[in-house]
Amino acid sequence: MTKENQESVRINKYFSEIGYCSRRATDKLIDEKRITINGVIAEKGDKVTPSDEIRLNGKLISAKENKFVYLAFNKPRGIVCTTDTRREKNNIIDYIKYPERIFPIGRLDKDSQGLILLTNDGDIVNKILRARNNHEKEYIVTVKQTITPSFIQKMGNGVPILDTVTRKCLVEQIDARRFKITLTQGFNRQIRRMCEYLGYSVSKLERLRIMNINLDLGLGKWRHLTEIELNEINELLQESSKTFEGDYSMSED
């Protein structure tokens, strides 16, 4: 399907690099047989070059000429971090209504609110999701029960969930039913599962920070990342690549 004298890349990497969608999302499109390469239905592992005719749902796909977009968004509760605008009416894409195609970096649970990043730069998405070391995410959590010193200590020392024990983390009590927690992991519904294991129920979960990006927006508002913030992110990613430990997904916490 490709020409030998041109550099080729896997189809999912191509979609990611041109800012169309993530590699995982591309694999899903391939499974659904929605992508063709030179008129042939694509398969996982297929390689392409810029000269190949690549189509999604019959529409020609090409690299973007515009600059990459990087957004910070204060997600309200009830909004789902998915690009599937057909099957999920409360999706993040339709809510923001950004004029260019973008997709979220990781996700934040429907019942949670706060900071999430979006972009059309597939390369930085892969770097952030794969760089599992020292990328802090900070939250304020409200629980239904009265917080005890024992609860704070156990949360910070690690809690057994999903057949493993969470990493030690920084946990600070704010008042009788609120605490702040900083994680460097991202298991599915991690904070909620940790609290549930210790007999606590979460009534509100808000993400305040991802790496060097702080939540400074009203609920439901978004802004572009600054050049300083982007430079800091790239520095953090360079550091983490030196101690890379394997694949990682920044999930809801």
N, C-alpha and C positions, 0 to 999 in steps of 0.2 A: 504493500500500500504506500510505501515511501520511496523516495529516490535515494540511491546509495551515496551520491556525492553531497548530500546535505545532512547536517546534524539533525538527528531525530531524538524525540523525547516521548515518553509514555503519554498516552492520551489524557490520563488524569492529571499529570503534571502540566501538560500544555494548557488545559482548562484553568488550572490554578494560576499559572504564570501570567496568562493574559487577563487575569482578574475576573473570569466569568463565574467560577464557583470553586469550592474546595475540592481536594482530591477525593475525599469521602463522598461528597455530593455527586461528583462525576461518576464514581463507581456505581452509585445508585441509578444514575441515568443510563449507564451502560446495561445494568441488569434489566432495566425496563425497556431496553432495545430502542432508545430514543435518539441515539447518536449514530451517525453514519460517517464513514471515511471513504471518500471517492465512490460513493454510492453503495458501499457495503456496510452492513450493520457492524458496529464496533464491538470488540470483545476486550475484556480486561487484559492489560499487558500490550495491546496494540501500540505501535509507535507511529508518530506523525512528524511532518516537517511543515513549515509555513506554506509551502506550495501545495499541500494536500487540500482537497475540498472537504471541509468538515462541517457537518450540519447537525443541528439539534431540532427535532420535530420538523425537519425539512427546511429549516431556516439556516442560512450560511452563517458560520461563526468565524470571526476574525479578531486579531489582537486589537486592543483598544489604542487609540491615538491620544486619548486624554491622559492627564497625570493621574496618579493613584490618589484615592480618597481615603482619609482616615478620620473616623468619627468617634466621639464619646457620647453616649446616650444614657439618660436616666430612665431606665425602663420601669413603667408602672406594673403593678400586679395585674394579672390577667392577660398580659401580652406574652405570646409564645415566640421563643427565639428560633424560628424556622424560616426558610426561604420558600416553603411550600405554600404559595398563596392560593392554590386551588383547593386544597383540602383543609386548611386552617384559616378561618376568617379573621381571627385575632392575632395574625402574624406580625412580626416586628417590621417587616418590609413595607407592608401597606400602611402601618401606623406612622412610620417616619416619612414615607412618600418622598424619598430622595430621588432626584431626577436621573441618577445613574444606577446601574446594577451594583449592589453591595451585599455583603453577607456578614453575619456576626462571627466574631472570634470566640469560639467556645459557646457556652450558653448559660443562661440564668433561668432557674425554674419558673414556671408560670405563676406560682404563688409567691415568688420573691420579687423584690424590686431593687433598683439601684444601678450601678455602673456596669455597662457592657460596651465593648468596642466593636466597631463595624468597619469594613474596608472592602476594596475591590483588588487588593494586593495579595494574591494567593501565596506569594513567597513568604511574606511576613507572618501570615496565618500559620503556615507550616512550621516556621521557626519558633513561634510563641507556643504552639500546641505541643511541639516536640521537646522544648527546653524545660525540663521538669525541675531544674534546680534553682532554688532561691528566688522564684518568682512569686512574690507575696501578693495575697489578696486579703483585704481587710473588710470585716463585716461588723455591723451592730445587730444583735439578736435579742428579741423580746420573747420571753417564755411565760407560760401560764402559772408556773409554780414559783415559790420564793427561792431565790438562789442562795446556796450555802457555800461556805469556804471549801467543803469537800467536793462539791460539784465543779467549782473553778479549778481545783487541783487535778481532778480526774480528767477533765476536758483537756487541760494543758499537757498532761503526761501521756496521752494517747488512749484511744477507746477502740475496743474490738468491734469492727463492722466489716461486712462483705469478705469474710474469711481472711482478714488481716487486722493489723493494729495501726491506727492512724499515727502519723508522725507527731512528735512533741511540738507544741505550738504555743504562741503567746495568747493568754486569755486574761482579760481584765474586767472585773465587775464594775458596772456603772452605777446601778442602783438595785433596788430589791428584785427586779425582774428583767433587767437588761445587762448584757455583757458585750464586750468587744473581743473579737477573735481574729487572729491573723494566721492564714494557712499558706502552705507551699504545696498543697495537694489539691486535687479536684475530683474526688470520687462523686458518683451520682448521689445527690441529696446528702452530701457528707455531714454537714452541720446538723441537719434534721435527724439523721440516723444516729449521730453521736449523742444528741440530746435524748432521743427516745431510749437508747440503751441505758441511760442513767435515770430514766423515769421522768423526763421533762418533755413538754410539748411546746413547739415553736408557734407563736402567734404572729410574729413579724420578723422578716429577715431582709436586711438591706445591705448591699455591697457598697462600700465607700471608696475602695481603692483597688486598682489592678497595677501591679508593678509601681511605676512612678506617676501614674495617672490618678488624680483624685477627683471625686465627685464634687462638682461645683456648679451644678445645674438644677433648675427646678424640675419637678417630676414631669416626665413626658417631653422634656426638652433635649436637644442635641447641639453639639458644636464640633468644629474641626479641631483636630489636635494641632498644637503649635509646633513650629520647627524645633524648638528646644525640647519639647516632649518626645518628638520622634528621634532626635539625636540621642537622647537618654535611653530610649527603648533599644536602639541599635547597639549602644554600648553594653547594656545589660545582656542582650542576646549574644554578643561576642564573648562575654565572660562565661555564660552558661554553656556555650559550645565546647569550652575547654574541659568541662566536667560532665558532658552529656551521658545520661544513664539509660537511654532507650526511649521508646515512643511514649507519648503522654497526651492526654486529652483534658483541656481545661473545661471541666464540666460544672454543673450547678452544685453549689455547696450548701 
